[in-house]
Amino acid sequence: MKNDRSVNVRGNYMVKSKNIFGPWSKPVQLTDNGNNPSHFVDTDGQHYMLFAAGIPTGNSTKIVKLNNECTKIVEGPFWMETEGKKAAPEGPHLLKKDGYYYLIMAASGGLFSGHHMLISRSKEIYGPYENSPNNPYLTQHDPNAVNFHQGHGKIFNIQNNEWWTMVISQRWLPGQIKGVKRGISPLGRETSLEKITWTEDGLPVANGGKGPLDANIGPNLPWTPVLNPSTDEFSGKQIPADFDFFRIETDD
């Protein structure tokens, strides 16, 4: 990666399998720049890949058309520009609904207090894209909230036609770490669900316009627990990797 970070040279790769448990194919390099790739299949079956293409000076995301095997770029890349300056645009996704392509910029404005999501849409996959007047689509405005830093989200609907956004977020709880009163985030980045409704003119709104909630309702689906019982007697010489956490330990 270059020092100015305006060109991201990490690249994007594709692996595929007919079974989620593998075996997986060998990686195929699709680009020599960018990160946060997102695979989109249009209603005609055509494959595309979106990816973040420049941080922090990049202004949007790039899109390429792939062949049917998703092993080669056959068209592009093209910039998917939207109005306004973005800092560190990442995690782009496309959603097609009611004749519109919705570009969800899943992380913009930097991390922590500036983290938010943007929405724009177009009748054509390559644009031009028009920003939603409700942008930022999702961000935390309440200084007294517990749940902050929403971003890197994706909009989807479920079996009963409810719409949701799944995002990463972070909860700051009162406390101190090693004597410093800066709050405690014991789980670091977590996964949150925010319920979505659509306005009459076809734009998504989170939680009726209230934005992220500290405690949200879950989808109206049957309870389906996933049981994976596991025990450990700690009889070995090493602690299992399941107990390895990348978080700062508190004095407690």
C-alpha positions as a printed NumPy array, in Angstrom:
array([[  0.   ,   0.   ,   0.   ],
       [  1.374,   3.412,  -0.916],
       [  2.159,   5.849,   1.845],
       [ -0.626,   8.302,   0.945],
       [ -3.188,   5.42 ,   1.013],
       [ -5.065,   7.035,  -1.897],
       [ -4.458,   3.87 ,  -3.907],
       [ -5.259,   0.587,  -2.24 ],
       [ -3.079,  -2.185,  -3.682],
       [ -4.266,  -5.186,  -1.706],
       [ -6.351,  -6.633,  -4.546],
       [ -9.436,  -8.862,  -4.712],
       [ -9.569, -12.615,  -5.194],
       [-12.266, -15.191,  -5.932],
       [-12.662, -18.71 ,  -4.581],
       [-15.739, -20.871,  -5.085],
       [-17.234, -24.185,  -4.074],
       [-20.493, -26.089,  -4.527],
       [-20.413, -26.86 ,  -0.813],
       [-19.906, -24.208,   1.86 ],
       [-17.681, -26.664,   3.747],
       [-15.462, -27.114,   0.669],
       [-13.33 , -28.101,  -1.013],
       [-12.73 , -24.596,  -2.349],
       [-11.052, -23.664,  -5.617],
       [ -7.647, -22.036,  -5.745],
       [ -7.799, -18.221,  -5.465],
       [ -8.114, -16.306,  -8.726],
       [ -6.923, -12.698,  -8.643],
       [ -9.489, -10.367, -10.191],
       [ -7.956,  -6.982,  -9.384],
       [ -4.585,  -5.776,  -8.177],
       [ -6.118,  -2.964,  -6.117],
       [ -9.036,  -2.409,  -3.779],
       [-10.642,  -4.291,  -0.915],
       [-14.06 ,  -5.163,   0.568],
       [-15.362,  -6.917,  -2.576],
       [-19.083,  -7.591,  -2.96 ],
       [-20.601, -10.041,  -5.452],
       [-23.831,  -8.933,  -7.166],
       [-25.937, -11.048,  -9.544],
       [-28.386,  -9.048, -11.658],
       [-31.853, -10.293, -12.607],
       [-30.504, -11.351, -16.029],
       [-27.9  , -13.579, -14.341],
       [-24.952, -11.302, -15.079],
       [-22.238, -11.233, -12.403],
       [-20.63 ,  -8.056, -11.06 ],
       [-18.131,  -7.204,  -8.34 ],
       [-18.017,  -3.956,  -6.385],
       [-15.007,  -2.97 ,  -4.31 ],
       [-13.599,  -0.086,  -2.312],
       [-10.947,   1.492,  -4.469],
       [ -9.179,   4.2  ,  -2.513],
       [ -8.769,   5.367,   1.079],
       [ -8.921,   7.951,   2.472],
       [ -9.107,  10.193,  -0.623],
       [-11.319,   7.933,  -2.726],
       [-14.767,   9.357,  -3.354],
       [-16.793,   6.238,  -4.071],
       [-16.456,   2.647,  -5.218],
       [-15.629,   0.73 ,  -8.371],
       [-17.609,  -1.926, -10.248],
       [-16.542,  -4.544, -12.783],
       [-18.531,  -7.029, -14.869],
       [-17.398, -10.662, -14.54 ],
       [-17.709, -13.657, -16.829],
       [-20.174, -16.422, -15.937],
       [-17.494, -18.356, -14.039],
       [-16.481, -15.23 , -12.066],
       [-12.856, -15.857, -13.006],
       [-12.234, -12.854, -15.266],
       [-13.218,  -9.213, -15.653],
       [-14.988,  -8.642, -18.983],
       [-15.918,  -4.966, -18.554],
       [-14.695,  -2.095, -16.407],
       [-13.661,  -1.011, -13.875],
       [-16.01 ,   1.966, -13.66 ],
       [-16.34 ,   4.514, -10.873],
       [-19.745,   4.624,  -9.195],
       [-19.639,   8.268,  -8.155],
       [-22.111,   9.871,  -5.783],
       [-22.408,  13.487,  -4.671],
       [-20.415,  14.744,  -1.746],
       [-17.017,  13.969,  -0.284],
       [-16.596,  10.633,   1.482],
       [-13.829,   9.638,   3.84 ],
       [-12.653,   6.04 ,   3.567],
       [-15.591,   4.65 ,   1.543],
       [-15.682,   0.898,   2.118],
       [-17.902,  -2.162,   1.997],
       [-20.115,  -1.327,  -1.026],
       [-23.197,  -3.417,  -1.807],
       [-25.831,  -3.339,  -4.542],
       [-29.518,  -4.1  ,  -4.084],
       [-32.017,  -4.194,  -6.95 ],
       [-35.604,  -3.361,  -6.007],
       [-38.57 ,  -2.059,  -8.001],
       [-36.482,  -1.119, -11.019],
       [-33.759,   0.709,  -9.067],
       [-30.189,  -0.234,  -8.249],
       [-29.451,   0.852,  -4.674],
       [-25.792,   1.484,  -3.872],
       [-25.185,   1.025,  -0.167],
       [-21.923,   2.596,   0.925],
       [-21.444,   0.476,   3.975],
       [-18.758,   2.496,   5.706],
       [-18.081,   6.152,   5.187],
       [-16.821,   9.006,   7.298],
       [-14.093,   7.103,   9.073],
       [-14.322,   4.941,  12.173],
       [-15.952,   5.546,  15.549],
       [-18.05 ,   8.719,  15.846],
       [-17.888,   9.384,  12.1  ],
       [-18.962,   5.897,  11.052],
       [-22.163,   5.895,   9.   ],
       [-23.902,   4.462,   5.933],
       [-25.003,   6.176,   2.73 ],
       [-27.65 ,   5.26 ,   0.151],
       [-27.877,   6.276,  -3.49 ],
       [-29.822,   4.815,  -6.404],
       [-29.982,   4.676, -10.184],
       [-32.044,   3.117, -12.966],
       [-28.787,   1.955, -14.596],
       [-26.229,  -0.262, -12.912],
       [-23.302,   1.994, -13.875],
       [-25.165,   5.124, -12.82 ],
       [-25.338,   8.036, -12.469],
       [-26.388,   7.525,  -8.838],
       [-28.479,  10.039,  -6.918],
       [-27.981,  10.375,  -3.187],
       [-30.879,   9.794,  -0.823],
       [-32.089,  13.034,   0.796],
       [-32.177,  11.069,   4.067],
       [-28.399,  10.494,   4.123],
       [-26.665,   9.465,   6.218],
       [-28.986,   6.498,   6.007],
       [-27.739,   5.06 ,   9.289],
       [-25.687,   6.751,  12.003],
       [-25.957,   7.412,  15.71 ],
       [-27.024,  10.964,  16.64 ],
       [-27.97 ,  10.374,  20.283],
       [-25.001,  11.244,  22.559],
       [-26.644,   9.326,  25.409],
       [-26.995,   6.102,  23.429],
       [-25.09 ,   2.919,  24.215],
       [-24.914,   1.514,  20.657],
       [-22.561,   3.496,  18.387],
       [-20.385,   3.395,  15.244],
       [-22.849,   1.667,  12.903],
       [-21.47 ,   0.811,   9.484],
       [-20.45 ,  -1.92 ,   7.037],
       [-24.095,  -2.935,   6.697],
       [-26.181,  -4.736,   4.129],
       [-29.918,  -4.42 ,   3.455],
       [-31.887,  -7.629,   2.954],
       [-35.416,  -8.998,   3.251],
       [-36.542, -12.228,   4.915],
       [-39.225, -14.862,   4.435],
       [-42.128, -12.73 ,   5.686],
       [-41.019,  -9.743,   3.564],
       [-39.605,  -7.778,   6.491],
       [-36.568,  -5.685,   5.61 ],
       [-33.492,  -5.366,   7.809],
       [-29.987,  -3.957,   7.853],
       [-27.247,  -6.027,   9.424],
       [-24.41 ,  -3.788,  10.598],
       [-21.38 ,  -3.783,  12.801],
       [-21.618,  -1.522,  15.829],
       [-20.006,  -1.019,  19.2  ],
       [-21.413,  -0.641,  22.704],
       [-19.624,   1.616,  25.16 ],
       [-20.446,   0.856,  28.774],
       [-19.451,   2.941,  31.814],
       [-16.143,   1.912,  33.323],
       [-12.407,   2.327,  33.178],
       [ -9.475,   0.372,  31.808],
       [ -6.252,   0.416,  33.814],
       [ -7.409,   3.495,  35.663],
       [ -8.433,   5.456,  32.551],
       [-12.111,   6.45 ,  32.457],
       [-12.77 ,   5.971,  28.781],
       [-15.562,   3.432,  28.875],
       [-15.499,  -0.29 ,  28.255],
       [-16.419,  -2.099,  25.059],
       [-16.061,  -5.732,  26.168],
       [-17.06 ,  -7.279,  22.839],
       [-15.497,  -4.706,  20.514],
       [-17.31 ,  -4.607,  17.196],
       [-20.603,  -6.459,  17.38 ],
       [-23.36 ,  -7.335,  14.926],
       [-26.646,  -5.444,  15.137],
       [-29.956,  -5.673,  13.3  ],
       [-31.902,  -2.527,  12.431],
       [-35.435,  -2.82 ,  11.006],
       [-36.094,  -1.131,   7.667],
       [-39.217,   0.402,   6.159],
       [-39.536,   1.967,   2.715],
       [-40.93 ,   5.44 ,   2.055],
       [-43.557,   6.058,  -0.605],
       [-40.876,   7.28 ,  -2.989],
       [-38.865,   4.091,  -2.485],
       [-36.121,   4.988,  -0.022],
       [-35.125,   2.908,   3.026],
       [-35.524,   4.28 ,   6.567],
       [-34.113,   2.635,   9.698],
       [-36.432,   2.119,  12.676],
       [-39.022,   4.591,  11.466],
       [-36.432,   7.349,  11.166],
       [-35.183,   6.95 ,  14.732],
       [-31.837,   5.581,  13.617],
       [-29.922,   2.898,  15.536],
       [-31.543,   1.637,  18.721],
       [-29.815,   0.403,  21.87 ],
       [-32.227,  -2.542,  22.074],
       [-34.024,  -3.639,  18.954],
       [-36.753,  -6.111,  18.17 ],
       [-35.868,  -9.244,  16.276],
       [-37.317, -10.546,  13.013],
       [-40.787, -12.07 ,  13.221],
       [-39.604, -15.608,  12.502],
       [-39.978, -18.95 ,  14.304],
       [-37.397, -19.546,  17.02 ],
       [-34.801, -21.863,  15.496],
       [-31.966, -22.524,  17.951],
       [-28.68 , -23.868,  16.652],
       [-27.373, -26.397,  19.145],
       [-23.667, -27.053,  19.234],
       [-22.946, -28.408,  22.717],
       [-19.327, -28.281,  23.77 ],
       [-17.451, -28.858,  26.994],
       [-13.843, -28.513,  28.05 ],
       [-12.276, -29.991,  31.183],
       [ -9.092, -27.918,  30.756],
       [ -7.064, -31.076,  31.205],
       [ -4.534, -30.247,  28.491],
       [ -1.353, -28.228,  28.74 ],
       [ -2.696, -25.395,  26.585],
       [ -5.916, -23.363,  26.662],
       [ -7.989, -24.083,  23.523],
       [ -8.045, -21.455,  20.809],
       [-11.787, -20.95 ,  21.471],
       [-10.807, -18.912,  24.521],
       [ -8.447, -16.592,  22.633],
       [ -9.823, -13.038,  22.454],
       [ -8.366,  -9.961,  20.778],
       [ -9.612,  -7.52 ,  23.384],
       [ -8.019,  -5.54 ,  26.185],
       [ -8.437,  -7.215,  29.545],
       [ -9.93 ,  -5.077,  32.28 ],
       [ -8.691,  -4.964,  35.839],
       [-11.788,  -6.934,  36.837]])
